[in-house]
Amino acid sequence: MQLATTATRPTCASTTASRWPKIGHETGLKKLGVEKLKPIVGRGILLDIAGARGVEAMDVGQEITMADVQSALRRQTMANFRFQPGDVVLFRTG
């Protein structure tokens, strides 16, 4: 899904509101949002992908590749890190 920016807030470029009016609107989901999830418990790993690329923020639509993940791990002195089942991986993109 790609985000588009309006003058006041980001909106979903897939026009969720027009496709599924009971589920979404221009500011996001009305149902099935993250606030409906039960707590997620796991080891958290924060990877600074933007920093590994040498930028303050990534552009909208840029993909995160395994090379980015490996670069971020090396930059964060975690080159030998091994992900485990249940890990929660968060990417800082800007």
Backbone as numpy.savetxt, mean C-alpha at the origin, in Angstrom:
# Nx Ny Nz CAx CAy CAz Cx Cy Cz
-5.78 -1.37 -8.77 -6.63 -0.21 -8.77 -5.73 1.02 -8.77
-6.04 2.01 -9.55 -5.25 3.22 -9.63 -6.03 4.37 -9.03
-5.33 5.24 -8.31 -5.98 6.38 -7.71 -5.81 7.61 -8.58
-6.84 8.42 -8.63 -6.77 9.71 -9.31 -6.95 10.77 -8.26
-6.39 11.93 -8.48 -6.48 12.98 -7.48 -7.40 14.09 -7.96
-8.30 14.50 -7.08 -9.13 15.66 -7.36 -8.56 16.82 -6.56
-9.14 17.97 -6.67 -8.63 19.14 -5.96 -8.69 18.96 -4.45
-9.63 18.16 -3.96 -9.79 18.05 -2.51 -9.39 16.70 -1.93
-9.46 15.63 -2.69 -9.17 14.31 -2.11 -8.91 13.29 -3.21
-8.17 12.20 -2.88 -7.98 11.14 -3.86 -9.28 10.37 -4.08
-9.48 9.90 -5.28 -10.65 9.10 -5.59 -10.24 7.86 -6.35
-11.07 6.88 -6.36 -10.80 5.63 -7.05 -11.08 5.79 -8.53
-10.06 5.53 -9.35 -10.21 5.71 -10.78 -11.16 4.69 -11.40
-11.44 3.60 -10.70 -12.33 2.58 -11.26 -13.80 2.94 -11.10
-14.09 4.10 -10.58 -15.45 4.61 -10.38 -16.35 3.61 -9.67
-15.91 3.22 -8.48 -16.69 2.30 -7.65 -18.11 2.79 -7.45
-18.26 4.09 -7.29 -19.59 4.65 -7.01 -20.58 4.34 -8.12
-20.17 4.47 -9.36 -21.11 4.23 -10.44 -21.36 2.76 -10.69
-20.39 1.91 -10.38 -20.54 0.47 -10.62 -21.34 -0.21 -9.52
-21.05 0.15 -8.27 -21.68 -0.49 -7.13 -22.11 0.58 -6.13
-23.18 1.29 -6.38 -23.55 2.42 -5.52 -23.82 2.04 -4.07
-24.20 0.80 -3.78 -24.46 0.41 -2.40 -23.15 0.14 -1.64
-22.08 -0.10 -2.37 -20.81 -0.44 -1.73 -19.89 0.77 -1.65
-19.80 1.57 -2.71 -18.82 2.64 -2.71 -19.35 3.98 -3.16
-18.54 4.99 -2.90 -18.82 6.35 -3.37 -17.49 7.00 -3.68
-17.47 8.26 -4.09 -16.23 8.86 -4.58 -15.13 8.98 -3.54
-15.43 8.87 -2.27 -14.39 8.95 -1.24 -13.97 7.58 -0.72
-14.51 6.52 -1.26 -14.09 5.18 -0.84 -15.25 4.24 -0.63
-14.99 3.19 0.09 -15.98 2.16 0.32 -16.91 2.53 1.47
-18.19 2.18 1.31 -19.16 2.35 2.40 -19.29 1.06 3.18
-19.06 -0.07 2.51 -19.09 -1.39 3.14 -17.77 -2.08 2.81
-17.42 -3.06 3.55 -16.23 -3.87 3.30 -14.93 -3.08 3.48
-14.95 -1.99 4.21 -13.76 -1.20 4.46 -12.88 -1.85 5.52
-11.67 -1.32 5.67 -10.72 -1.87 6.61 -11.24 -1.81 8.05
-12.12 -0.85 8.33 -12.67 -0.76 9.69 -13.53 -1.97 10.04
-13.92 -2.77 9.07 -14.74 -3.97 9.31 -13.88 -5.19 9.63
-12.55 -5.10 9.43 -11.67 -6.24 9.68 -11.49 -6.49 11.17
-11.31 -7.74 11.51 -10.93 -8.08 12.87 -9.45 -7.73 13.02
-8.98 -7.57 14.23 -7.57 -7.21 14.42 -6.63 -8.20 13.74
-5.58 -7.66 13.15 -4.54 -8.48 12.54 -3.35 -8.47 13.49
-2.94 -9.65 13.92 -1.82 -9.75 14.84 -0.71 -10.52 14.14
0.44 -9.94 14.10 1.58 -10.60 13.49 2.81 -9.73 13.63
3.93 -10.28 13.27 5.17 -9.52 13.29 5.12 -8.52 12.14
5.35 -7.26 12.44 5.30 -6.22 11.42 6.67 -5.91 10.86
6.78 -5.83 9.55 8.02 -5.47 8.88 7.72 -4.27 8.00
8.37 -3.14 8.29 8.19 -1.92 7.50 9.37 -1.78 6.56
9.09 -1.75 5.26 10.14 -1.60 4.26 9.99 -0.23 3.59
11.07 0.53 3.59 11.09 1.87 3.00 11.45 1.76 1.52
10.45 1.53 0.71 10.67 1.35 -0.73 11.06 2.68 -1.38
10.40 3.77 -1.01 10.75 5.08 -1.58 12.20 5.42 -1.25
12.60 5.21 -0.01 13.98 5.49 0.39 14.98 4.64 -0.37
14.66 3.38 -0.59 15.55 2.49 -1.33 15.70 2.95 -2.79
14.67 3.61 -3.31 14.73 4.15 -4.67 15.37 5.53 -4.70
15.62 6.10 -3.53 16.24 7.41 -3.45 15.30 8.57 -3.73
14.01 8.36 -3.47 13.02 9.42 -3.68 12.23 9.63 -2.39
11.64 10.82 -2.27 10.80 11.11 -1.10 9.48 10.35 -1.20
8.94 10.27 -2.42 7.65 9.58 -2.62 7.62 8.97 -4.02
7.01 7.80 -4.12 6.83 7.15 -5.41 5.65 7.79 -6.13
5.66 7.69 -7.45 4.56 8.20 -8.25 3.39 7.21 -8.20
2.19 7.73 -8.37 1.00 6.89 -8.43 1.16 5.89 -9.58
0.84 4.65 -9.31 0.89 3.62 -10.34 2.20 2.87 -10.45
3.25 3.33 -9.75 4.52 2.61 -9.80 4.40 1.29 -9.06
4.97 0.26 -9.64 4.93 -1.07 -9.03 6.09 -1.25 -8.06
5.86 -2.07 -7.07 6.92 -2.50 -6.16 7.34 -3.89 -6.60
8.62 -4.04 -6.92 9.14 -5.32 -7.41 9.93 -6.03 -6.31
10.27 -7.28 -6.56 11.11 -8.02 -5.61 12.48 -7.36 -5.51
12.97 -6.76 -6.59 14.24 -6.04 -6.54 14.14 -4.87 -5.56
12.98 -4.19 -5.54 12.75 -3.10 -4.58 12.78 -3.63 -3.15
12.12 -4.75 -2.93 12.07 -5.36 -1.59 13.48 -5.72 -1.14
14.25 -6.36 -2.01 15.62 -6.76 -1.67 16.50 -5.54 -1.42
16.33 -4.50 -2.22 17.09 -3.26 -2.05 16.76 -2.61 -0.71
15.48 -2.55 -0.35 15.07 -1.97 0.93 15.63 -2.79 2.09
15.59 -4.10 1.98 16.14 -4.95 3.04 17.63 -4.69 3.23
18.38 -4.60 2.13 19.82 -4.31 2.22 20.05 -2.94 2.86
19.30 -1.93 2.41 19.47 -0.56 2.92 19.15 -0.48 4.41
18.25 -1.32 4.88 17.85 -1.33 6.28 18.65 -2.36 7.10
19.79 -2.78 6.56 20.68 -3.78 7.18 19.93 -5.05 7.57
19.07 -5.50 6.68 18.28 -6.71 6.89 18.45 -7.68 5.72
19.63 -7.65 5.08 19.84 -8.43 3.86 19.58 -9.92 4.05
19.83 -10.46 5.23 19.64 -11.89 5.49 18.29 -12.20 6.12
17.41 -11.20 6.16 16.10 -11.37 6.78 15.28 -12.42 6.02
14.54 -13.24 6.75 13.66 -14.25 6.16 12.24 -13.99 6.62
11.35 -13.82 5.67 9.94 -13.65 5.99 9.39 -14.98 6.48
8.44 -14.88 7.42 7.80 -16.06 7.99 6.30 -16.01 7.73
5.63 -17.17 7.70 4.18 -17.16 7.58 3.57 -16.31 8.70
2.63 -15.49 8.36 1.96 -14.63 9.34 2.57 -13.24 9.46
3.74 -13.01 8.82 4.33 -11.67 8.85 3.41 -10.68 8.15
3.39 -9.46 8.66 2.62 -8.38 8.05 3.63 -7.40 7.47
3.68 -7.29 6.14 4.66 -6.45 5.48 4.00 -5.15 5.07
4.60 -4.04 5.52 4.10 -2.70 5.18 5.16 -2.00 4.33
4.72 -1.34 3.27 5.62 -0.63 2.38 5.45 0.87 2.54
6.55 1.57 2.84 6.50 3.05 2.83 6.82 3.50 1.41
5.86 4.17 0.81 6.01 4.61 -0.58 6.11 6.13 -0.69
5.95 6.84 0.42 6.07 8.29 0.38 5.22 8.95 1.42
